[in-house]
Amino acid sequence: MTPLRAGLSFIPITLPLIVSTLLSGRISRTLGPDRTIAIGFAFMIPGLLYLALPALRAGYALMLPAFALTTFGIGFIPPMVTAMAMLSIGPERGGMISAVMNFFRQISGAFGVAVFGFFMTSTNGEGSYTHFGIGLVAVAVTLLIAIWYFARVEQPAVGR
């Protein structure tokens, strides 16, 4: 794969992320940040489950819908987590909460890469894809639990 083709292959993954990040503010004004995060999770779940399918091992083109759904869902989350954190601590400590959030975002990303790397390298060949699929399904189930939690917990009316 050429460098140009590799760069172009990220466009279908990046565009949904940008669009959903822009939409998240509008949706949050109506539904609140907690429900906006749940919407992001709801888009991520089918993308992750689709990506876990064994048939997708055939190539990039088959993975595109899964990548698009997942990244579209991901775009709803960071702005809302930031908004919720800023509302909880107040503007006078905005720099502190921003630094803490960035720290945990970096640590979470590194941890996620390590866990999925473990799934991919724990066995050779076919087994690593199976483990990767199990990891994706586990993430989807965790997101379903989070949606259930957001639906059950009474959220304050701040920022709505």
N, C-alpha and C positions, 0 to 999 in steps of 0.2 A: 504494500500500500504506500502510495506517495504521501509526502507531508501535506500537500494540498487536499488530497482525498481524505486523509485522516482528520484534518481540520473541518472540512465540509461535513463529515459524518457526525460532528457534534451539533450542528445546527438544529436538526429535528429534536435533539435532547434539550438544547438550551432555550429555544423559542417558547415551548410550553411553560418553562420555569419563569421566564420574563413576564409572560401574559398573566399567569396566575398570581405572581407577586404584585402586579399592578391592580388586578381585580380584588385582591384580598382586603385592601383598605375600604373599597366601596361596600363589599359584603359585610365587613366588620361594623360599619356604621349602622347597618340594619339589624344584624344578628348578634353582634358582639364578638370579641376575639376568641372566646372559648368555642363557640359554634363554628367559627371560620376555620379554626384548627381541625375540628371534627370533619368539616367538608374536605379539607386537604387530605386527611386520613382516608376518607371515603373514596377519593380518587386514587390514592396510592394502593389500596388493597387489591383491586382487580389487576392493576399493573404488576404488582409483585406476584400475584398468583399466576398470571399469564406468563411472566418471566420464569416461573418455576416449572413450567411444562417441559417435559423432555424433548418434544418436537422442535423446540427453539434452538437446539444445538446446531441446527443446520446453517445458521448464518445471521448476519446483522439485520437484513431486511425483515426477517420474521420477528426480531426483537423490537423493532421500532415502535409499534403500538404500545408495547409494555413500557418502554422507556418514556414515551410521550405521556402516558397516563401517570406514571410514577413521578416524573419530574413536574408535571402540572400540579399534582397534589403537594409535592414538597414546597412549591412556591408560596403556598398559603401560610406556611408555618412560621418561618423566621420573623416576618414583620409582626405577626400576632404575639409571638412569645416575647419579643422586644416590647411591644405595647403593654402587655400584661405586666411585665417586670417593671417598666417605667411607672405605670399606674400604682403599683404596689409600694414603691419606695420613694417616689416624689422626685421632682426635677432637681433638687439641690444635690442629690446623690446620683445623678444620671451617668456621670463618667464612671463611677464605681460599678454600678450595675452593668453598664456596657462592657467593662473589662471582664467582669465575672462571667457574663454570658458568652463573650468571645472565648474565654478560657475553656468553658465547658463545651462549647461547640467544637473547638479543636480537639479536645480530649475525646469527645463522643465520636467524632469522625475517625480518629486514629483507632479507637477501640473497635468501631464497626469494621474498618478495613482489616484489623487483626483477626476478628472473629470470622469474617467471611473468607479471609485468607486461610485460616485453619480449616474451614469446611472444604475449600478447594484443594488443599494439599494433604489432607488427612489420609487419602487413598489415591491410588493411581487410576487414570482413565475414567471409566463409567461411574465409579463410586463417588468421585469428587463432584460430578454433576448432581448426583443424587443428594449428597450432603448439602450442596449449595441450594438445591430446591427445597430441602427440609428447612434450611435457614430462612429462606424467603417466606415460606408458609408460616414459620414461627413469628416472623416480623408482622405478617398480615394478621395473625391471630392477636398479637399484642396490640395492634392498631384497632382492631375490633373491640377489644376490652377498653381501650382508651375512649373510643366513641361512646360506648355504653356508660362509662364513668361521666363523661361530659354531659350526656343526656340526663343522668340521674341527679347529679350534684346541682344544687341551687346556686347559681352564680350571682354575684352582686350586680346591681344596675349601673355601676360606674362605667363611663365611656360608651354607653349605648344610646 
